[in-house]
Amino acid sequence: MSKTPASRPPPAATGAKPAAVQARVRETRKAPAAAAPPPPPPPVTAAPPRRLPERVTMDVLKPAAKPDPKLANAWKTKPGRELTEAELLAMPESEYMSDQQYDFFRTRLVALKDDLLSNAGETTEHLREDTSIVPDPADRATIEEEHALELRTRDRERKLLKKIAQSLARIESREYGYCDETGEPIGLRRLLARPTATLSLEAQQRRELKQKMFGD
């Protein structure tokens, strides 16, 4: 009886890897790649201090000028008619158009009125001169031209006298110093330059602009 040769295990496939190695390969393929760490933040550097412009720096750092105590307190001991312009401007804003300031401007307006009336009297005497006795025609023409100029000047002063009378009436009614259009204070500096002003500077500019655009 012939003997059957003993069975042998099949030969391993060429290139086959052990089961443990294959398992590690599979786990490595399944596991996601680790995320790259974020880049480090940039180093924080302190911003250089901002330098103010020289003019601004000087305006801020320059100490405010101290008011002259004599000017600031003069209104407390003087009547309005005796105040100077500097003392008037040194008064606090709360005293705007107080009794003292009304007294100051009333005195100034009356003095301006008296001066205009005096000039008008001199002009009247001058105009009474008879130019017909001047023999030279050139001299006579010069005198007549001077008379015409004086008449135009007196006409402007006549209108100013009317405004002065209106301003004195406004002082008595406590309306002097305030704009007719807006009711805002006209301001001491403008009143010192033009005591008969009835409009603030802004309102006056608007009126003049309208007159230029649309005529009188």
DAZI-V79806 format. One record per residue. RES is the residue in one letter. SS is DSSP state (H for helix, E for strand, L for the rest). OMEGA is omega in whole degrees, 0 to 359 (999 if undefined). Layout:
res = (RES RES)
ss = (SS SS)
omega = (OMEGA OMEGA)
This chain:
res = (M S K T P A S R P P P A A T G A K P A A V Q A R V R E T R K A P A A A A P P P P P P P V T A A P P R R L P E R V T M D V L K P A A K P D P K L A N A W K T K P G R E L T E A E L L A M P E S E Y M S D Q Q Y D F F R T R L V A L K D D L L S N A G E T T E H L R E D T S I V P D P A D R A T I E E E H A L E L R T R D R E R K L L K K I A Q S L A R I E S R E Y G Y C D E T G E P I G L R R L L A R P T A T L S L E A Q Q R R E L K Q K M F G D)
ss = (L L L L L L L L L L L L L L L L L L H H H H H H H H H H H H L L L L L L L L L L L L L L L L L L L L L L L H H H H H H H H L L L L L L L H H H H H H L L L L L H H H L L H H H H H L L L H H H L L L H H H H H H H H H H H H H H H H H H H H H H H H H H H H H L L L H H H L L L H H H H H H H H H H H H H H H H H H H H H H H H H H H H H H H H H H H H L L L L L E L L L L L L E L L H H H H H H L L L L L L L H H H H H H H H H H H H H H L L)
omega = (186 181 177 182 181 180 179 177 180 181 180 180 181 178 180 181 176 183 182 180 179 179 180 179 180 180 180 180 180 185 178 179 180 181 179 180 180 179 181 180 179 180 180 178 181 179 179 180 181 182 179 174 185 183 179 180 180 180 183 187 182 181 180 181 181 180 178 182 179 178 184 184 183 183 181 185 183 169 185 183 181 180 171 179 180 179 178 181 180 179 179 182 180 180 182 182 172 180 180 180 174 178 179 184 175 178 180 180 179 178 178 178 180 180 179 179 177 178 179 178 178 179 179 178 181 182 179 179 182 181 182 181 178 186 185 179 180 179 180 178 179 180 179 177 177 178 179 178 179 178 177 178 179 178 176 180 177 177 179 177 177 178 178 178 178 180 177 177 178 176 181 179 179 176 182 178 181 185 179 184 186 184 180 178 178 179 184 183 179 179 177 179 181 185 181 183 177 180 173 182 180 179 178 178 178 180 179 178 178 180 178 183 187 181 181 999)
